[in-house]
């Protein structure tokens, strides 16, 4: 009898890579000429990332540097949730955070895609902030992975525990 094969769909960010990206961005900001005298900085503020500079365009430039470092480190920009620049005293700030987990709406959307467009006999279960996809045929699971990679979703997906 064929046993069920399955895999999990998760949305996680490698904290070490994110930390490395932030440190590289901070190093570049400290050494770049156009950031001299702007009090530009980027640092962890608890779980969030706080960007500071003396003007709105400078703080947006810091965000751009940070985004480029995240991409070089293999972290999708879909995982970065950044806000609008806001004034705080004499400086401008942006609070950004790294999203982890798949929220209920996106989980339902992914399960619906698998149900509607995926191969027959494939089941998707929502388990907290991840999904478990199972089927009797491994080829069907491969099709589901290819299908989801081709979709334009609001979350960065990783496929784990393939068995």
VOBA-1610 file (N, C-alpha, C; in pm, whole numbers, padded with zeros to 5 digits, always signed):
BEGIN
Unk+00084-00119+00000Unk+00000+00000+00000Unk+00088+00124+00000Unk+00054+00220-00082Unk+00134+00343-00092Unk+00101+00435+00026Unk+00206+00482+00094Unk+00184+00573+00206Unk+00174+00716+00153Unk+00121+00802+00237Unk+00105+00942+00196Unk+00239+01014+00203Unk+00268+01091+00101Unk+00384+01180+00101Unk+00334+01319+00135Unk+00420+01401+00196Unk+00375+01535+00232Unk+00492+01631+00238Unk+00459+01761+00241Unk+00557+01865+00268Unk+00486+01981+00335Unk+00562+02069+00397Unk+00506+02186+00463Unk+00540+02311+00383Unk+00445+02404+00380Unk+00469+02535+00320Unk+00481+02633+00435Unk+00596+02699+00445Unk+00621+02793+00554Unk+00672+02925+00498Unk+00672+03026+00582Unk+00729+03155+00546Unk+00818+03198+00662Unk+00946+03172+00649Unk+01041+03203+00756Unk+01156+03288+00701Unk+01217+03365+00791Unk+01332+03447+00755Unk+01449+03398+00839Unk+01562+03374+00774Unk+01683+03335+00845Unk+01735+03457+00921Unk+01723+03455+01055Unk+01759+03570+01137Unk+01908+03606+01122Unk+01993+03506+01108Unk+02136+03534+01095Unk+02165+03608+00965Unk+02101+03566+00856Unk+02120+03635+00728Unk+02064+03777+00735Unk+01950+03795+00801Unk+01892+03928+00815Unk+01985+04018+00897Unk+02044+03962+01001Unk+02138+04037+01084Unk+02263+04075+01004Unk+02311+03981+00923Unk+02427+04009+00838Unk+02395+04121+00738Unk+02275+04117+00679Unk+02234+04220+00584Unk+02228+04356+00654Unk+02174+04359+00776Unk+02166+04486+00849Unk+02306+04538+00882Unk+02397+04450+00924Unk+02533+04494+00955Unk+02605+04545+00830Unk+02586+04479+00717Unk+02647+04526+00592Unk+02591+04661+00552Unk+02459+04680+00569Unk+02398+04808+00535Unk+02451+04918+00626Unk+02464+04888+00755Unk+02517+04988+00849Unk+02660+05026+00813Unk+02740+04927+00774Unk+02879+04954+00735Unk+02885+05042+00611Unk+02798+05011+00512Unk+02797+05092+00390Unk+02750+05235+00418Unk+02649+05250+00504Unk+02597+05383+00538Unk+02704+05466+00608Unk+02782+05403+00695Unk+02889+05475+00766Unk+03003+05516+00674Unk+03022+05443+00565Unk+03137+05474+00479Unk+03101+05557+00354Unk+02973+05565+00319Unk+02936+05638+00196Unk+02940+05789+00216Unk+02989+05856+00114Unk+03006+06001+00121Unk+02873+06075+00133Unk+02772+06027+00059Unk+02644+06099+00059Unk+02567+06089+00192Unk+02612+06001+00282Unk+02548+05992+00414Unk+02626+06067+00522Unk+02738+06131+00486Unk+02817+06206+00585Unk+02737+06323+00638Unk+02735+06339+00769Unk+02668+06453+00832Unk+02517+06447+00831Unk+02459+06332+00799Unk+02313+06321+00798Unk+02261+06245+00920Unk+02350+06207+01011Unk+02313+06126+01128Unk+02237+06001+01087Unk+02276+05941+00975Unk+02209+05823+00923Unk+02248+05700+01004Unk+02147+05619+01037Unk+02176+05494+01109Unk+02066+05392+01081Unk+02103+05266+01100Unk+02009+05155+01089Unk+02045+05058+01200Unk+01944+05013+01274Unk+01970+04923+01388Unk+01845+04844+01423Unk+01867+04731+01492Unk+01755+04653+01544Unk+01691+04732+01658Unk+01560+04729+01662Unk+01484+04789+01772Unk+01387+04680+01818Unk+01437+04589+01900Unk+01358+04471+01936Unk+01354+04377+01816Unk+01234+04342+01773Unk+01218+04256+01655Unk+01214+04337+01526Unk+01199+04469+01538Unk+01187+04555+01421Unk+01323+04617+01387Unk+01329+04679+01270Unk+01447+04750+01225Unk+01411+04898+01219Unk+01494+04982+01279Unk+01466+05125+01277Unk+01573+05197+01195Unk+01526+05278+01098Unk+01615+05355+01013Unk+01596+05502+01047Unk+01708+05575+01061Unk+01701+05716+01099Unk+01793+05798+01010Unk+01749+05921+00977Unk+01833+06017+00905Unk+01770+06155+00924Unk+01842+06259+00879Unk+01792+06394+00903Unk+01696+06445+00795Unk+01674+06370+00687Unk+01577+06411+00586Unk+01504+06288+00533Unk+01389+06313+00473Unk+01304+06204+00424Unk+01371+06125+00312Unk+01438+06195+00220Unk+01503+06125+00109Unk+01624+06044+00155Unk+01694+06089+00258Unk+01809+06013+00312Unk+01762+05884+00378Unk+01651+05891+00453Unk+01602+05770+00520Unk+01548+05670+00416Unk+01492+05720+00305Unk+01450+05631+00197Unk+01571+05566+00130Unk+01681+05641+00121Unk+01804+05586+00063Unk+01861+05476+00153Unk+01850+05493+00285Unk+01894+05389+00378Unk+01811+05263+00357Unk+01680+05281+00342Unk+01592+05166+00316Unk+01633+05095+00188Unk+01668+05171+00085Unk+01711+05113-00042Unk+01839+05030-00024Unk+01933+05082+00053Unk+02058+05009+00081Unk+02027+04879+00153Unk+01939+04887+00255Unk+01903+04768+00334Unk+01834+04664+00246Unk+01744+04709+00158Unk+01675+04615+00069Unk+01774+04545-00024Unk+01872+04618-00076Unk+01969+04556-00166Unk+02053+04452-00091Unk+02086+04480+00034Unk+02164+04384+00113Unk+02081+04259+00145Unk+01949+04277+00170Unk+01863+04160+00194Unk+01856+04071+00071Unk+01843+04133-00047Unk+01834+04055-00170Unk+01964+03978-00194Unk+02079+04044-00171Unk+02207+03977-00190Unk+02222+03859-00095Unk+02159+03866+00021Unk+02165+03760+00121Unk+02059+03652+00100Unk+01978+03667-00006Unk+01878+03564-00037Unk+01749+03576+00041Unk+01720+03693+00095Unk+01595+03715+00168Unk+01502+03794+00076Unk+01383+03740+00054Unk+01287+03804-00035Unk+01235+03935+00025Unk+01213+04035-00060Unk+01158+04162-00013Unk+01011+04149+00027Unk+00947+04035-00008Unk+00812+04011+00038Unk+00809+03991+00190Unk+00923+03955+00248Unk+00933+03934+00392Unk+00953+04065+00468Unk+00988+04172+00396Unk+01014+04301+00461Unk+00889+04387+00456Unk+00844+04429+00572Unk+00728+04517+00582Unk+00778+04652+00630Unk+00783+04749+00540Unk+00835+04881+00578Unk+00723+04984+00575Unk+00734+05080+00665Unk+00633+05184+00674Unk+00677+05309+00598Unk+00597+05413+00611Unk+00630+05541+00549Unk+00723+05619+00642Unk+00808+05705+00585Unk+00893+05790+00669Unk+00805+05885+00751Unk+00841+05900+00879Unk+00768+05995+00962Unk+00868+06078+01041Unk+00834+06207+01063Unk+00926+06293+01138Unk+00921+06260+01287Unk+01037+06263+01351Unk+01046+06241+01494Unk+01149+06340+01547Unk+01102+06451+01596Unk+01194+06556+01639Unk+01261+06617+01518Unk+01394+06618+01518Unk+01469+06677+01405Unk+01506+06573+01299Unk+01463+06449+01316Unk+01501+06345+01221Unk+01379+06274+01164Unk+01403+06198+01059Unk+01299+06116+00999Unk+01330+05971+01028Unk+01225+05891+01045Unk+01243+05750+01077Unk+01153+05664+00989Unk+01197+05541+00970Unk+01113+05437+00909Unk+01125+05315+01001Unk+01012+05260+01038Unk+01012+05135+01114Unk+00978+05023+01017Unk+01065+04924+01010Unk+01044+04809+00922Unk+01048+04683+01006Unk+00980+04580+00959Unk+00984+04452+01030Unk+00991+04339+00929Unk+01037+04225+00976Unk+01046+04106+00892Unk+00927+04016+00924Unk+00847+03987+00822Unk+00727+03904+00841Unk+00766+03758+00840Unk+00711+03685+00936Unk+00727+03540+00938Unk+00591+03477+00957Unk+00574+03359+00902Unk+00446+03290+00914Unk+00351+03332+00803Unk+00255+03246+00776Unk+00154+03272+00674Unk+00025+03306+00747Unk-00029+03426+00724Unk-00153+03463+00792Unk-00272+03386+00734Unk-00384+03390+00806Unk-00502+03311+00769Unk-00550+03338+00626Unk-00556+03467+00587Unk-00606+03500+00453Unk-00520+03439+00344Unk-00387+03455+00357Unk-00297+03398+00257Unk-00299+03246+00260Unk-00313+03186+00379Unk-00319+03041+00389Unk-00443+02988+00316Unk-00556+03056+00334Unk-00678+03015+00265Unk-00663+03031+00114Unk-00597+03141+00072Unk-00575+03166-00071Unk-00488+03056-00132Unk-00381+03017-00061Unk-00292+02911-00110Unk-00366+02778-00116Unk-00444+02747-00012Unk-00520+02621-00011Unk-00620+02618-00126Unk-00683+02731-00156Unk-00779+02739-00266Unk-00709+02718-00401Unk-00591+02777-00418Unk-00514+02756-00541Unk-00482+02608-00560Unk-00438+02544-00451Unk-00404+02400-00459Unk-00528+02319-00494Unk-00641+02351-00430Unk-00766+02279-00455Unk-00815+02299-00598Unk-00812+02423-00647Unk-00868+02455-00778Unk-00777+02416-00894Unk-00648+02449-00884Unk-00557+02433-00997Unk-00462+02314-00984Unk-00450+02259-00865Unk-00356+02150-00842Unk-00412+02016-00887Unk-00329+01914-00884Unk-00373+01780-00923Unk-00480+01728-00826Unk-00563+01637-00873Unk-00667+01577-00788Unk-00600+01487-00683Unk-00662+01477-00569Unk-00609+01390-00463Unk-00506+01457-00375Unk-00482+01586-00395Unk-00388+01659-00311Unk-00467+01734-00204Unk-00427+01715-00078Unk-00496+01780+00032Unk-00405+01885+00095Unk-00463+02000+00131Unk-00388+02106+00199Unk-00458+02136+00331Unk-00382+02130+00441Unk-00437+02160+00573Unk-00364+02280+00631Unk-00440+02374+00687Unk-00380+02490+00753Unk-00348+02450+00897Unk-00221+02466+00935Unk-00177+02432+01071Unk-00107+02553+01131Unk-00184+02638+01197Unk-00127+02758+01256Unk-00081+02854+01148Unk+00051+02881+01144Unk+00102+02975+01044Unk+00176+02903+00932Unk+00140+02776+00907Unk+00197+02703+00794Unk+00092+02610+00736Unk+00121+02552+00621Unk+00030+02458+00556Unk+00098+02324+00537Unk+00024+02216+00553Unk+00075+02082+00524Unk+00002+02033+00400Unk+00078+01996+00298Unk+00021+01945+00174Unk+00056+01798+00163Unk-00046+01714+00138Unk-00020+01570+00131Unk-00091+01507+00011Unk-00032+01399-00037Unk-00086+01326-00152Unk-00025+01187-00153Unk-00091+01095-00224Unk-00036+00960-00237Unk+00079+00957-00337Unk+00078+01051-00434Unk+00181+01052-00538Unk+00279+01167-00515Unk+00406+01135-00517Unk+00509+01240-00501Unk+00512+01335-00620Unk+00481+01285-00738Unk+00479+01370-00858Unk+00376+01481-00844Unk+00262+01450-00781Unk+00160+01552-00759Unk+00212+01662-00666Unk+00290+01623-00567Unk+00348+01723-00476Unk+00447+01813-00550Unk+00526+01753-00640Unk+00618+01832-00721Unk+00541+01933-00807Unk+00426+01889-00862Unk+00342+01978-00942Unk+00291+02095-00859Unk+00251+02067-00734Unk+00200+02172-00645Unk+00309+02275-00616Unk+00432+02228-00590Unk+00544+02320-00564Unk+00567+02409-00686Unk+00568+02349-00805Unk+00588+02427-00928Unk+00474+02526-00948Unk+00351+02483-00918Unk+00234+02571-00932Unk+00246+02692-00840Unk+00284+02668-00714Unk+00292+02779-00617Unk+00410+02872-00647Unk+00519+02818-00700Unk+00633+02904-00736Unk+00595+02996-00851Unk+00501+02954-00936Unk+00458+03035-01048Unk+00355+03140-01011Unk+00298+03131-00892Unk+00195+03226-00850Unk+00259+03353-00794Unk+00187+03465-00804Unk+00233+03591-00747Unk+00159+03613-00615Unk+00219+03567-00506Unk+00156+03576-00374Unk+00222+03686-00292Unk+00154+03728-00184Unk+00204+03835-00099Unk+00308+03789+00002Unk+00332+03659+00010Unk+00427+03606+00107Unk+00538+03530+00038Unk+00653+03524+00104Unk+00767+03447+00056Unk+00750+03305+00108Unk+00745+03206+00018Unk+00719+03068+00059Unk+00845+02983+00053Unk+00860+02896+00152Unk+00961+02792+00149Unk+00890+02657+00166Unk+00948+02554+00107Unk+00888+02421+00112Unk+00981+02332+00193Unk+00931+02280+00306Unk+01016+02204+00398Unk+00952+02068+00428Unk+01027+01983+00497Unk+00981+01851+00544Unk+00923+01767+00431Unk+00988+01767+00316Unk+00939+01686+00204Unk+00969+01540+00233Unk+00862+01460+00247Unk+00883+01316+00270Unk+00780+01234+00196
//
